[in-house]
């Protein structure tokens, strides 16, 4: 008996689709309707008074519902619009003009983060991208060797978005701290699939978002700053929410708060902060350990099914190295993905990965089998051909 399936009814889209795409956008909980209604009621009935009756504190207060899922404590998280902006806030705390100005990252990092740090070269950053031998694993030895006494920042994903490979964050943090560098651990693809302990790792910063495995929808990213750093660093990407007394409307330089509000800037995204809470509530109720146990079973089942069909798996087979996604490189993968979507089997395609299949706690195991069977049928019948004319991928 799969006890986690008791939550299936909380996600309306599961009644009409085979939803295997939580790595990209988690299914919407039914409670979001009520959450957004509460937001609308507050605005309609309380008007501007809603700010002092709860809205003002939400950009940190809602973070307390994320904290247990990544091993942070109350008040240790600030909420932003997306992960790229959290990286920008962190970067703005640092000075790339001195001898310690190197940013070390891997070529398997999510492109938006690579784009951001390459642009920091205008401010003096030296960016070293560590190449990897394949599209599945990082070369840990080469990465550790690149982190030296001139390194300022190491932005690294705990789970790689293409392959779902779990990076050895402990080794990276240990090496970076030995030479005086800071680590930004991106847990976007990890939170909600594997246990995370940012405090235990001693990581300097952790970032992520709620729209994937945390079923929180778009518009909410989170930033954790290690306790002993929180009041020491000062973002230049700042604004009135970070000011010690914002409603005094004082002119001149900012007087930064010492808590997590220090890392905020302008007016927060209130509707998204309402929408994300039902999913976070469900995840906290279930617990990550139970989700992880089920995830390992389902991804193992997928890998076995892929292998039996002679297709390539671009995800580690060792469950200790694998998070929640199985990347399947079958023939005509892009076109197969388009046909799956047309059949209401929701997956996605990424170059150098293939079809990413991502079951979550609310999926049944037979949905894993059904997805692969449909892929096989699409190839056998040539149903993929109707999508060939629009292919732009190599």
N, C-alpha and C positions, 0 to 999 in steps of 0.2 A: 504494500500500500504506500503510495507516494503522498505523504502528508502535505507537501508543498503545493499540490494541485488544488488544495482548498482555497488558494488565493486566486485561482484562474478566473473565477467569476468577477473579480474586481477589475478586469481589463477587457472592456467591450470588444476591442478589435479581434480578440482571439476567437470570437464566435463566427467570424466571417473570413478569416485569413489563417494561413500557416505562418506565424510570425517568428522568423528566425533571424532577426536583424537588430537585436538589442545592443550590439556593438556600435551601431550607428545612431539609433533612436529607440529608446525603450518604449514599450507599449504604454499608453496613457491609462493611469488608474481612473476608475469611475469617480473617485473622490475629487478629481480636478474640477468637475462641474460645480460642486459645492464650494470648493476653494475660491474659484473665480467669482462665484456669486457673492461670497463674503466680501471680496475686494470691491465689487460693484456696489454692494449694499453700504459698505463703509464710506465710499466716495459719495454715493447718492444721499445718504442720511446724515453723515457727519461732516461732509465737506472738508474744509481746511483743518478742522479739528482732528481729522483722522491721523494727521502727522504726529501730534503729541499723544494720541491714544494708541499708538503701536507702530505706525509706519516707520517712524524715525529710527527705531531700534532694529528693524528687520534685517538690515544688511550685515549685522553681526549675530543677532539673536537666532535667525533661522540657521545660521552656521552651526549652532549647537546640535542640530539634528543630523548634520553631516559628520561632526566630530567623532562620534563613536564608531563610525564606519571606516575611519582611517587611523584610529588610535590617537586622536587629538583630544584636548580637554575643553571644557566650557569656556567660551569667550576667546578661543584661540584662532578663530577663522573669520575672515572677512569675505564678503560676497561681491562678485563683479560680473560683467556681462559675458566674458569669454576668457579662455585660457591665454590667448595671445596678449590680452590686456593685463592679466596677472603677471605674465613674464615682463611686460613693459613696466609695471609698477616696481617689480623687484630690480630690474635693470636700472631704473631711475634712482635707486638708492646708492649706486656704485659709480666709481670713477674709472673710466677706461684710459685715462691720459697718462697714467704712471707706468712703471716697469711691469707691474702685475696687471696685465690687460688681456690675457688670452681667454677665449671661450672655447671649450672642448665639447664637441658633440659627435654623434654617430650619423652616418648617412642614412640610417633607417629611421631617424627621428621624423615626427610628423612635419610635413613641409611648411606649414604656417610658422612653426617655431624656427625652422631653418631660415625662412625668409626674414623673420624679425631680426635674428642675430647677425645675419649678413649685413643688414642695413645699419647695425650698430658700429660697423667699421668707420662710418662717418664721424663717430665720436671717439675713435681711437682703438676700438676693439680689434684684436687679432683673432680670427676665427679659424680653428683647426678642426676639420671634419675627418673623423677616423673612418676609413673605408672598411667594409665588411666582406667576407669571402662569399656570402650568399645572401638571400633575401629573408633568411629565417632568424639567424642568431648574430649577435654582435661578436666582435673579436675582443673579448674582455682584456686579454693581456696587452693588446695594442692600445686599447682605451686607457688602461691604467698607466701605461708608459707615457702617454701623451699628457697626462695630468702632472705638471711640474710646478716649480716654485714661481713661475710667471703666470700660472693659471689663476684667474679670478672666479670664473663660473663654469659649472658643468651642468647644463640642462639635459636631463635624461628621462626617458619614459620607463616606468617600472615594467609595463607590458607594451611591447611593440605593436603598433596598430595593424600592420600587414599580416604578421605571422602569429600573433598572440604569444610570443616568446616572453617568458618572465626573466627580466634582467637581474643580475646579482647586485642589488642596490647596496647591500651591506659592504661589499668589497669596494665599491665606488666611493661611498661616503668615507670609509676608512682611509683610502688613499688620498682623497681630496683634503681631508682634515689634517693629514700628516704633513702636507705641503702648504697648508693655509688657504686652500680654495673653498668656495661655497658650492653646494649641490642644490639644484632645483629638481625635485623628483616629481615628475608628471604622472599622476596616478589615474588619469582619465579612464584608461582601459583596464585598470586594476580594481578600482573601487567598485564594490558590488559583485565581484567575481572571486577575489582571493582575499584572505585576511591581510590587513595592512596595519603597521604600527609605526607611524612617523616619529613618535617620541622615542620608541625603542631603537630605531635606526639612528637617531640623532641627526636626522636630515635638517639642513638649514631652512629650506623652504619646501613646501609641497603644494602642488596645484592640480586642479582637475575640474570637471564639470558634472552636472547632474543629468544631462539629457540622454545618456546612454544607459548603462546598467543600473543606474539609480532611479530610472523612470521618472525623472523630474522635469522633462521638457527643456526647450531652449531658453537661453537668456540668463542662466545662473552658473557661474564658475566660482570656485573657492580658492582661497589663498591662506595657507598656514605658514606662520613664521615662528621659528624656534624661540622659546621663551626668553632666553638670555640675549637674543638679538632684537627682540621686538621693539624695545624702547631706544635702542642705540641707532638704528638706521633711520634715515629720513628720505622718503620718496620725493623726487622733484615732480613726478606726475601725481599731483595732489589737488585738493580742492576744499571746499568749505566743510564737508562732512568730516574731514580729518582735523579740523580746528578745535581747540580745547573748548571754546565758547562760541559756537557758530551763530547763535541767534543774537549775539551782541553786534554782529555785522561790523566788526572792527576792520579798519583799513590797514594796509601795510603788510609786513611779512606774516606768515602763518605761525601760530603757536600750536605745534603738533601735539595731539594726545599721545599718551603712553601705551594705550591698549590697541586692540586690533582695528579700531576706528582710524588709527593712524595711517592705515594703508588704503583707505577709501579716498574718494575724490568728489565727484559731483553727485547730483541727486540720484538716488537708487531706483532700480527697475522694479517697482512694487508689484505689478501684476505677475511677473515671473516668480517672485518670491512667494506669492500665494500658491501658484500652480505647482511648485516643486514639492510642497510639503506632504501631500498624500503618498507619493512614492517613497519618500524618505521614511515616513511612518511605517510603511509595509516592510521595507528592508530592515529597519531596526527591530521590528517585531519578529521577523523570521530569524535574523542573525546570519552573518556571513559564513560561518562554519557549515551550516546546513546547505547553504547555496553552493558553496565550494564542493561539498561531497557530491551533490547531484550533478554539478557541472562536469566534474571529472568523469562520471559515468556516461553522460550524454556525449561528451566530446570523444571519449574512447569508442563509443558505439559508432559515431560518425566516421572516425578514422578507419575502423575495421571495415565499414561499408565502402569507403572510398578505395581502400586497398584491394578489396575483393573485386572491384570493377576495373582495376589496373590504372587508376588515375593517380596523379601525384598529390601528395599532401605537403603543403607549404607551412606546416605548423609542427612543432616538436611532438614526437610520439610519447616522450617521457612526460607523465602527468605533472611532475614536479617543475617542469619547464614550461608548462602550457597553461594559459588562462582559459577564457571562455569561448574563444572562436576557433573554428577549423577552416583554414583556407584551402580550397579545393581547386587544383589546376586540372580541369578536364579539357578535352578538345572543345574549341569554339566557346570558351568560357564566357566571354562577354555576351555573345548572342544567347547562350543558354540562360544567363542571368536575366536578360530582357524578357525571355519567354516565361521564366519562372514568375517574374513580376506580373506578367499578363495573366497568369493563372492564380493570382493572389497568394503566391508563395513568396514571402518578402525576405529577400537576401540582398546583398550588394556585390559589386565587382570592383576590384582594385588591381591596377597594373602591378605585375611582379608578385601578386598574391593569388589571383583567381577569384572564384566565387567564395565570399566569406559567409559561412553559416554559423550563426551565433544563438544557440538555444539558451534560454534563461530558466529560472526556477518555475515559471508558469507554463513551460512547454511540457508536452507529453513525449515520452521516448519514441512512440510510434511516429511522431512528426519528423524526427530525424530520419527514420527509414523512408517515409513518404517523400521527403525532399530529395533524397538521393535517387529514389525510384523514378521520380519525375524528371530529374536530370538525365537519367539513362534513357527514358522514353523519348525525351526531346531529341537526343542524339540519334536514336534508332529511327525515328520517324522523319527526321529532317525538319522538325518544327522550328528549329533555330534559324532556318534559312530566311524566314520572313523578316528577321532583324538584321541580316547581313548588310543590306544596302546602307544602313545608317552607322556602320562601324567606323570609328575614327581612331581606335586604339591599335597599336602595333601588335 
